[in-house]
Amino acid sequence: MFESILKRIREKVRMRQYVVTLHAEEEMDSITAEWKYLITGKTFNGRDIVIITVYVE
């Protein structure tokens, strides 16, 4: 399951199909019961990138 979720998240990031809400920014600093994924990597131009996402089915 994790691999398929990661694949979908990567696809959305590459296609720039994501939104960072004010609530998301606030939640990044808190501990909740939701599943959160931290993804690190490099952008196409070589810059470091970190993505935190909450997966909701």
mmCIF file of the N, C-alpha and C atoms, coordinates in Angstrom:
data_MODEL
# 
_entry.id   MODEL 
# 
loop_
_atom_site.group_PDB 
_atom_site.id 
_atom_site.type_symbol 
_atom_site.label_atom_id 
_atom_site.label_alt_id 
_atom_site.label_comp_id 
_atom_site.label_asym_id 
_atom_site.label_entity_id 
_atom_site.label_seq_id 
_atom_site.pdbx_PDB_ins_code 
_atom_site.Cartn_x 
_atom_site.Cartn_y 
_atom_site.Cartn_z 
_atom_site.occupancy 
_atom_site.B_iso_or_equiv 
_atom_site.pdbx_formal_charge 
_atom_site.auth_seq_id 
_atom_site.auth_comp_id 
_atom_site.auth_asym_id 
_atom_site.auth_atom_id 
_atom_site.pdbx_PDB_model_num 
ATOM 1   N N  . MET A 1 1  ? 0.816   -1.186 0.000   1.00 0.00 ? 1  MET A N  1 
ATOM 2   C CA . MET A 1 1  ? 0.000   0.000  0.000   1.00 0.00 ? 1  MET A CA 1 
ATOM 3   C C  . MET A 1 1  ? 0.867   1.261  0.000   1.00 0.00 ? 1  MET A C  1 
ATOM 4   N N  . PHE A 1 2  ? 1.910   1.285  0.792   1.00 0.00 ? 2  PHE A N  1 
ATOM 5   C CA . PHE A 1 2  ? 2.765   2.470  0.874   1.00 0.00 ? 2  PHE A CA 1 
ATOM 6   C C  . PHE A 1 2  ? 3.337   2.849  -0.484  1.00 0.00 ? 2  PHE A C  1 
ATOM 7   N N  . GLU A 1 3  ? 3.795   1.870  -1.237  1.00 0.00 ? 3  GLU A N  1 
ATOM 8   C CA . GLU A 1 3  ? 4.407   2.158  -2.538  1.00 0.00 ? 3  GLU A CA 1 
ATOM 9   C C  . GLU A 1 3  ? 3.413   2.798  -3.494  1.00 0.00 ? 3  GLU A C  1 
ATOM 10  N N  . SER A 1 4  ? 2.177   2.341  -3.499  1.00 0.00 ? 4  SER A N  1 
ATOM 11  C CA . SER A 1 4  ? 1.185   2.935  -4.407  1.00 0.00 ? 4  SER A CA 1 
ATOM 12  C C  . SER A 1 4  ? 0.829   4.356  -3.979  1.00 0.00 ? 4  SER A C  1 
ATOM 13  N N  . ILE A 1 5  ? 0.763   4.612  -2.672  1.00 0.00 ? 5  ILE A N  1 
ATOM 14  C CA . ILE A 1 5  ? 0.499   5.965  -2.178  1.00 0.00 ? 5  ILE A CA 1 
ATOM 15  C C  . ILE A 1 5  ? 1.654   6.882  -2.545  1.00 0.00 ? 5  ILE A C  1 
ATOM 16  N N  . LEU A 1 6  ? 2.872   6.427  -2.328  1.00 0.00 ? 6  LEU A N  1 
ATOM 17  C CA . LEU A 1 6  ? 4.055   7.216  -2.658  1.00 0.00 ? 6  LEU A CA 1 
ATOM 18  C C  . LEU A 1 6  ? 4.087   7.544  -4.146  1.00 0.00 ? 6  LEU A C  1 
ATOM 19  N N  . LYS A 1 7  ? 3.752   6.591  -4.977  1.00 0.00 ? 7  LYS A N  1 
ATOM 20  C CA . LYS A 1 7  ? 3.726   6.810  -6.427  1.00 0.00 ? 7  LYS A CA 1 
ATOM 21  C C  . LYS A 1 7  ? 2.716   7.897  -6.786  1.00 0.00 ? 7  LYS A C  1 
ATOM 22  N N  . ARG A 1 8  ? 1.530   7.855  -6.186  1.00 0.00 ? 8  ARG A N  1 
ATOM 23  C CA . ARG A 1 8  ? 0.504   8.866  -6.461  1.00 0.00 ? 8  ARG A CA 1 
ATOM 24  C C  . ARG A 1 8  ? 0.945   10.245 -5.982  1.00 0.00 ? 8  ARG A C  1 
ATOM 25  N N  . ILE A 1 9  ? 1.568   10.309 -4.814  1.00 0.00 ? 9  ILE A N  1 
ATOM 26  C CA . ILE A 1 9  ? 2.035   11.587 -4.284  1.00 0.00 ? 9  ILE A CA 1 
ATOM 27  C C  . ILE A 1 9  ? 3.117   12.168 -5.196  1.00 0.00 ? 9  ILE A C  1 
ATOM 28  N N  . ARG A 1 10 ? 4.061   11.349 -5.604  1.00 0.00 ? 10 ARG A N  1 
ATOM 29  C CA . ARG A 1 10 ? 5.127   11.817 -6.495  1.00 0.00 ? 10 ARG A CA 1 
ATOM 30  C C  . ARG A 1 10 ? 4.552   12.362 -7.802  1.00 0.00 ? 10 ARG A C  1 
ATOM 31  N N  . GLU A 1 11 ? 3.566   11.640 -8.344  1.00 0.00 ? 11 GLU A N  1 
ATOM 32  C CA . GLU A 1 11 ? 2.912   12.074 -9.580  1.00 0.00 ? 11 GLU A CA 1 
ATOM 33  C C  . GLU A 1 11 ? 2.283   13.454 -9.413  1.00 0.00 ? 11 GLU A C  1 
ATOM 34  N N  . LYS A 1 12 ? 1.559   13.643 -8.323  1.00 0.00 ? 12 LYS A N  1 
ATOM 35  C CA . LYS A 1 12 ? 0.890   14.923 -8.070  1.00 0.00 ? 12 LYS A CA 1 
ATOM 36  C C  . LYS A 1 12 ? 1.894   16.055 -7.913  1.00 0.00 ? 12 LYS A C  1 
ATOM 37  N N  . VAL A 1 13 ? 3.009   15.788 -7.238  1.00 0.00 ? 13 VAL A N  1 
ATOM 38  C CA . VAL A 1 13 ? 4.031   16.820 -7.049  1.00 0.00 ? 13 VAL A CA 1 
ATOM 39  C C  . VAL A 1 13 ? 4.660   17.168 -8.385  1.00 0.00 ? 13 VAL A C  1 
ATOM 40  N N  . ARG A 1 14 ? 5.004   16.166 -9.170  1.00 0.00 ? 14 ARG A N  1 
ATOM 41  C CA . ARG A 1 14 ? 5.612   16.432 -10.484 1.00 0.00 ? 14 ARG A CA 1 
ATOM 42  C C  . ARG A 1 14 ? 4.694   17.254 -11.383 1.00 0.00 ? 14 ARG A C  1 
ATOM 43  N N  . MET A 1 15 ? 3.395   16.990 -11.289 1.00 0.00 ? 15 MET A N  1 
ATOM 44  C CA . MET A 1 15 ? 2.417   17.697 -12.107 1.00 0.00 ? 15 MET A CA 1 
ATOM 45  C C  . MET A 1 15 ? 1.948   19.008 -11.468 1.00 0.00 ? 15 MET A C  1 
ATOM 46  N N  . ARG A 1 16 ? 2.517   19.315 -10.289 1.00 0.00 ? 16 ARG A N  1 
ATOM 47  C CA . ARG A 1 16 ? 2.147   20.521 -9.530  1.00 0.00 ? 16 ARG A CA 1 
ATOM 48  C C  . ARG A 1 16 ? 0.650   20.554 -9.231  1.00 0.00 ? 16 ARG A C  1 
ATOM 49  N N  . GLN A 1 17 ? 0.107   19.404 -8.894  1.00 0.00 ? 17 GLN A N  1 
ATOM 50  C CA . GLN A 1 17 ? -1.307  19.278 -8.564  1.00 0.00 ? 17 GLN A CA 1 
ATOM 51  C C  . GLN A 1 17 ? -1.471  19.108 -7.057  1.00 0.00 ? 17 GLN A C  1 
ATOM 52  N N  . TYR A 1 18 ? -1.094  20.139 -6.323  1.00 0.00 ? 18 TYR A N  1 
ATOM 53  C CA . TYR A 1 18 ? -1.197  20.095 -4.871  1.00 0.00 ? 18 TYR A CA 1 
ATOM 54  C C  . TYR A 1 18 ? -1.480  21.491 -4.340  1.00 0.00 ? 18 TYR A C  1 
ATOM 55  N N  . VAL A 1 19 ? -1.954  21.544 -3.122  1.00 0.00 ? 19 VAL A N  1 
ATOM 56  C CA . VAL A 1 19 ? -2.267  22.807 -2.470  1.00 0.00 ? 19 VAL A CA 1 
ATOM 57  C C  . VAL A 1 19 ? -1.690  22.760 -1.064  1.00 0.00 ? 19 VAL A C  1 
ATOM 58  N N  . VAL A 1 20 ? -1.048  23.839 -0.651  1.00 0.00 ? 20 VAL A N  1 
ATOM 59  C CA . VAL A 1 20 ? -0.594  23.963 0.723   1.00 0.00 ? 20 VAL A CA 1 
ATOM 60  C C  . VAL A 1 20 ? -1.515  24.987 1.381   1.00 0.00 ? 20 VAL A C  1 
ATOM 61  N N  . THR A 1 21 ? -2.342  24.520 2.291   1.00 0.00 ? 21 THR A N  1 
ATOM 62  C CA . THR A 1 21 ? -3.284  25.404 2.963   1.00 0.00 ? 21 THR A CA 1 
ATOM 63  C C  . THR A 1 21 ? -2.671  25.960 4.239   1.00 0.00 ? 21 THR A C  1 
ATOM 64  N N  . LEU A 1 22 ? -3.281  26.994 4.766   1.00 0.00 ? 22 LEU A N  1 
ATOM 65  C CA . LEU A 1 22 ? -2.851  27.548 6.045   1.00 0.00 ? 22 LEU A CA 1 
ATOM 66  C C  . LEU A 1 22 ? -2.970  26.475 7.128   1.00 0.00 ? 22 LEU A C  1 
ATOM 67  N N  . HIS A 1 23 ? -4.054  25.707 7.073   1.00 0.00 ? 23 HIS A N  1 
ATOM 68  C CA . HIS A 1 23 ? -4.247  24.627 8.042   1.00 0.00 ? 23 HIS A CA 1 
ATOM 69  C C  . HIS A 1 23 ? -3.102  23.610 7.952   1.00 0.00 ? 23 HIS A C  1 
ATOM 70  N N  . ALA A 1 24 ? -2.691  23.287 6.731   1.00 0.00 ? 24 ALA A N  1 
ATOM 71  C CA . ALA A 1 24 ? -1.589  22.332 6.548   1.00 0.00 ? 24 ALA A CA 1 
ATOM 72  C C  . ALA A 1 24 ? -0.302  22.859 7.177   1.00 0.00 ? 24 ALA A C  1 
ATOM 73  N N  . GLU A 1 25 ? -0.041  24.136 6.979   1.00 0.00 ? 25 GLU A N  1 
ATOM 74  C CA . GLU A 1 25 ? 1.165   24.727 7.577   1.00 0.00 ? 25 GLU A CA 1 
ATOM 75  C C  . GLU A 1 25 ? 1.113   24.651 9.098   1.00 0.00 ? 25 GLU A C  1 
ATOM 76  N N  . GLU A 1 26 ? -0.067  24.906 9.672   1.00 0.00 ? 26 GLU A N  1 
ATOM 77  C CA . GLU A 1 26 ? -0.213  24.820 11.126  1.00 0.00 ? 26 GLU A CA 1 
ATOM 78  C C  . GLU A 1 26 ? -0.078  23.380 11.615  1.00 0.00 ? 26 GLU A C  1 
ATOM 79  N N  . GLU A 1 27 ? -0.633  22.437 10.873  1.00 0.00 ? 27 GLU A N  1 
ATOM 80  C CA . GLU A 1 27 ? -0.592  21.029 11.266  1.00 0.00 ? 27 GLU A CA 1 
ATOM 81  C C  . GLU A 1 27 ? 0.801   20.425 11.189  1.00 0.00 ? 27 GLU A C  1 
ATOM 82  N N  . MET A 1 28 ? 1.660   20.977 10.369  1.00 0.00 ? 28 MET A N  1 
ATOM 83  C CA . MET A 1 28 ? 3.016   20.452 10.243  1.00 0.00 ? 28 MET A CA 1 
ATOM 84  C C  . MET A 1 28 ? 3.768   20.537 11.567  1.00 0.00 ? 28 MET A C  1 
ATOM 85  N N  . ASP A 1 29 ? 3.331   21.435 12.437  1.00 0.00 ? 29 ASP A N  1 
ATOM 86  C CA . ASP A 1 29 ? 3.990   21.601 13.729  1.00 0.00 ? 29 ASP A CA 1 
ATOM 87  C C  . ASP A 1 29 ? 3.310   20.836 14.854  1.00 0.00 ? 29 ASP A C  1 
ATOM 88  N N  . SER A 1 30 ? 2.217   20.109 14.562  1.00 0.00 ? 30 SER A N  1 
ATOM 89  C CA . SER A 1 30 ? 1.478   19.425 15.630  1.00 0.00 ? 30 SER A CA 1 
ATOM 90  C C  . SER A 1 30 ? 1.488   17.918 15.438  1.00 0.00 ? 30 SER A C  1 
ATOM 91  N N  . ILE A 1 31 ? 1.135   17.220 16.490  1.00 0.00 ? 31 ILE A N  1 
ATOM 92  C CA . ILE A 1 31 ? 1.053   15.757 16.461  1.00 0.00 ? 31 ILE A CA 1 
ATOM 93  C C  . ILE A 1 31 ? -0.421  15.382 16.434  1.00 0.00 ? 31 ILE A C  1 
ATOM 94  N N  . THR A 1 32 ? -0.816  14.633 15.412  1.00 0.00 ? 32 THR A N  1 
ATOM 95  C CA . THR A 1 32 ? -2.212  14.205 15.281  1.00 0.00 ? 32 THR A CA 1 
ATOM 96  C C  . THR A 1 32 ? -2.251  12.706 15.004  1.00 0.00 ? 32 THR A C  1 
ATOM 97  N N  . ALA A 1 33 ? -3.465  12.156 14.946  1.00 0.00 ? 33 ALA A N  1 
ATOM 98  C CA . ALA A 1 33 ? -3.621  10.725 14.714  1.00 0.00 ? 33 ALA A CA 1 
ATOM 99  C C  . ALA A 1 33 ? -3.629  10.367 13.224  1.00 0.00 ? 33 ALA A C  1 
ATOM 100 N N  . GLU A 1 34 ? -3.567  11.365 12.340  1.00 0.00 ? 34 GLU A N  1 
ATOM 101 C CA . GLU A 1 34 ? -3.614  11.098 10.906  1.00 0.00 ? 34 GLU A CA 1 
ATOM 102 C C  . GLU A 1 34 ? -2.281  10.532 10.415  1.00 0.00 ? 34 GLU A C  1 
ATOM 103 N N  . TRP A 1 35 ? -2.362  9.759  9.315   1.00 0.00 ? 35 TRP A N  1 
ATOM 104 C CA . TRP A 1 35 ? -1.147  9.255  8.690   1.00 0.00 ? 35 TRP A CA 1 
ATOM 105 C C  . TRP A 1 35 ? -0.484  10.412 7.962   1.00 0.00 ? 35 TRP A C  1 
ATOM 106 N N  . LYS A 1 36 ? 0.780   10.661 8.269   1.00 0.00 ? 36 LYS A N  1 
ATOM 107 C CA . LYS A 1 36 ? 1.541   11.709 7.595   1.00 0.00 ? 36 LYS A CA 1 
ATOM 108 C C  . LYS A 1 36 ? 2.741   11.066 6.929   1.00 0.00 ? 36 LYS A C  1 
ATOM 109 N N  . TYR A 1 37 ? 3.052   11.543 5.750   1.00 0.00 ? 37 TYR A N  1 
ATOM 110 C CA . TYR A 1 37 ? 4.196   11.040 5.008   1.00 0.00 ? 37 TYR A CA 1 
ATOM 111 C C  . TYR A 1 37 ? 5.180   12.180 4.798   1.00 0.00 ? 37 TYR A C  1 
ATOM 112 N N  . LEU A 1 38 ? 6.432   11.937 5.104   1.00 0.00 ? 38 LEU A N  1 
ATOM 113 C CA . LEU A 1 38 ? 7.506   12.899 4.886   1.00 0.00 ? 38 LEU A CA 1 
ATOM 114 C C  . LEU A 1 38 ? 8.334   12.369 3.719   1.00 0.00 ? 38 LEU A C  1 
ATOM 115 N N  . ILE A 1 39 ? 8.407   13.147 2.673   1.00 0.00 ? 39 ILE A N  1 
ATOM 116 C CA . ILE A 1 39 ? 9.111   12.731 1.465   1.00 0.00 ? 39 ILE A CA 1 
ATOM 117 C C  . ILE A 1 39 ? 10.232  13.734 1.214   1.00 0.00 ? 39 ILE A C  1 
ATOM 118 N N  . THR A 1 40 ? 11.440  13.243 1.077   1.00 0.00 ? 40 THR A N  1 
ATOM 119 C CA . THR A 1 40 ? 12.575  14.112 0.778   1.00 0.00 ? 40 THR A CA 1 
ATOM 120 C C  . THR A 1 40 ? 13.189  13.708 -0.550  1.00 0.00 ? 40 THR A C  1 
ATOM 121 N N  . GLY A 1 41 ? 13.774  14.662 -1.216  1.00 0.00 ? 41 GLY A N  1 
ATOM 122 C CA . GLY A 1 41 ? 14.397  14.362 -2.494  1.00 0.00 ? 41 GLY A CA 1 
ATOM 123 C C  . GLY A 1 41 ? 14.984  15.605 -3.126  1.00 0.00 ? 41 GLY A C  1 
ATOM 124 N N  . LYS A 1 42 ? 15.173  15.554 -4.420  1.00 0.00 ? 42 LYS A N  1 
ATOM 125 C CA . LYS A 1 42 ? 15.728  16.658 -5.188  1.00 0.00 ? 42 LYS A CA 1 
ATOM 126 C C  . LYS A 1 42 ? 14.728  17.075 -6.261  1.00 0.00 ? 42 LYS A C  1 
ATOM 127 N N  . THR A 1 43 ? 14.682  18.382 -6.536  1.00 0.00 ? 43 THR A N  1 
ATOM 128 C CA . THR A 1 43 ? 13.862  18.876 -7.630  1.00 0.00 ? 43 THR A CA 1 
ATOM 129 C C  . THR A 1 43 ? 14.598  18.603 -8.937  1.00 0.00 ? 43 THR A C  1 
ATOM 130 N N  . PHE A 1 44 ? 13.947  18.892 -10.055 1.00 0.00 ? 44 PHE A N  1 
ATOM 131 C CA . PHE A 1 44 ? 14.591  18.677 -11.350 1.00 0.00 ? 44 PHE A CA 1 
ATOM 132 C C  . PHE A 1 44 ? 15.833  19.535 -11.532 1.00 0.00 ? 44 PHE A C  1 
ATOM 133 N N  . ASN A 1 45 ? 15.872  20.695 -10.842 1.00 0.00 ? 45 ASN A N  1 
ATOM 134 C CA . ASN A 1 45 ? 17.060  21.546 -10.977 1.00 0.00 ? 45 ASN A CA 1 
ATOM 135 C C  . ASN A 1 45 ? 18.069  21.324 -9.855  1.00 0.00 ? 45 ASN A C  1 
ATOM 136 N N  . GLY A 1 46 ? 17.901  20.242 -9.073  1.00 0.00 ? 46 GLY A N  1 
ATOM 137 C CA . GLY A 1 46 ? 18.901  19.848 -8.088  1.00 0.00 ? 46 GLY A CA 1 
ATOM 138 C C  . GLY A 1 46 ? 18.723  20.407 -6.689  1.00 0.00 ? 46 GLY A C  1 
ATOM 139 N N  . ARG A 1 47 ? 17.682  21.190 -6.451  1.00 0.00 ? 47 ARG A N  1 
ATOM 140 C CA . ARG A 1 47 ? 17.455  21.745 -5.113  1.00 0.00 ? 47 ARG A CA 1 
ATOM 141 C C  . ARG A 1 47 ? 16.826  20.683 -4.210  1.00 0.00 ? 47 ARG A C  1 
ATOM 142 N N  . ASP A 1 48 ? 17.125  20.771 -2.908  1.00 0.00 ? 48 ASP A N  1 
ATOM 143 C CA . ASP A 1 48 ? 16.520  19.868 -1.935  1.00 0.00 ? 48 ASP A CA 1 
ATOM 144 C C  . ASP A 1 48 ? 15.042  20.222 -1.771  1.00 0.00 ? 48 ASP A C  1 
ATOM 145 N N  . ILE A 1 49 ? 14.210  19.193 -1.552  1.00 0.00 ? 49 ILE A N  1 
ATOM 146 C CA . ILE A 1 49 ? 12.786  19.418 -1.325  1.00 0.00 ? 49 ILE A CA 1 
ATOM 147 C C  . ILE A 1 49 ? 12.298  18.451 -0.256  1.00 0.00 ? 49 ILE A C  1 
ATOM 148 N N  . VAL A 1 50 ? 11.431  18.934 0.610   1.00 0.00 ? 50 VAL A N  1 
ATOM 149 C CA . VAL A 1 50 ? 10.800  18.108 1.639   1.00 0.00 ? 50 VAL A CA 1 
ATOM 150 C C  . VAL A 1 50 ? 9.298   18.336 1.535   1.00 0.00 ? 50 VAL A C  1 
ATOM 151 N N  . ILE A 1 51 ? 8.543   17.254 1.490   1.00 0.00 ? 51 ILE A N  1 
ATOM 152 C CA . ILE A 1 51 ? 7.095   17.343 1.384   1.00 0.00 ? 51 ILE A CA 1 
ATOM 153 C C  . ILE A 1 51 ? 6.487   16.561 2.534   1.00 0.00 ? 51 ILE A C  1 
ATOM 154 N N  . ILE A 1 52 ? 5.547   17.185 3.219   1.00 0.00 ? 52 ILE A N  1 
ATOM 155 C CA . ILE A 1 52 ? 4.783   16.493 4.263   1.00 0.00 ? 52 ILE A CA 1 
ATOM 156 C C  . ILE A 1 52 ? 3.346   16.456 3.790   1.00 0.00 ? 52 ILE A C  1 
ATOM 157 N N  . THR A 1 53 ? 2.764   15.284 3.743   1.00 0.00 ? 53 THR A N  1 
ATOM 158 C CA . THR A 1 53 ? 1.396   15.165 3.275   1.00 0.00 ? 53 THR A CA 1 
ATOM 159 C C  . THR A 1 53 ? 0.583   14.295 4.217   1.00 0.00 ? 53 THR A C  1 
ATOM 160 N N  . VAL A 1 54 ? -0.692  14.580 4.291   1.00 0.00 ? 54 VAL A N  1 
ATOM 161 C CA . VAL A 1 54 ? -1.616  13.761 5.052   1.00 0.00 ? 54 VAL A CA 1 
ATOM 162 C C  . VAL A 1 54 ? -2.441  12.991 4.068   1.00 0.00 ? 54 VAL A C  1 
ATOM 163 N N  . TYR A 1 55 ? -2.468  11.685 4.216   1.00 0.00 ? 55 TYR A N  1 
ATOM 164 C CA . TYR A 1 55 ? -3.201  10.844 3.282   1.00 0.00 ? 55 TYR A CA 1 
ATOM 165 C C  . TYR A 1 55 ? -4.575  10.544 3.851   1.00 0.00 ? 55 TYR A C  1 
ATOM 166 N N  . VAL A 1 56 ? -5.602  10.880 3.077   1.00 0.00 ? 56 VAL A N  1 
ATOM 167 C CA . VAL A 1 56 ? -6.977  10.614 3.487   1.00 0.00 ? 56 VAL A CA 1 
ATOM 168 C C  . VAL A 1 56 ? -7.635  9.798  2.369   1.00 0.00 ? 56 VAL A C  1 
ATOM 169 N N  . GLU A 1 57 ? -8.192  8.649  2.746   1.00 0.00 ? 57 GLU A N  1 
ATOM 170 C CA . GLU A 1 57 ? -8.866  7.816  1.743   1.00 0.00 ? 57 GLU A CA 1 
ATOM 171 C C  . GLU A 1 57 ? -10.262 8.304  1.501   1.00 0.00 ? 57 GLU A C  1 
# 
